């Protein structure tokens, strides 16, 4: 499994509750909310799955930017589908 953390930047503070609900519905764990930034953790099978989820978040109305802050490779294996 790949474990990653990221931040979404929102287009306004009024979007926070709706975006947090959206992240949770996608199986992401919300860690912190600071103004218009929401940090989260994600667990997926491959780096490609993480990348796909990050790209789909960019399409959510109210999210301006998506940043991945770190990811880890299980057992140090190279996941070449990134």
PyMOL commands that set and color helices and strands:
alter all, ss='L'
color gray80, all
select helices_A, chain A and resi 13-25+47-57+74-76
alter helices_A, ss='H'
color red, helices_A
select strands_A, chain A and resi 2-10+29-34+37-44+63-72
alter strands_A, ss='S'
color yellow, strands_A
deselect
rebuild
show_as cartoon
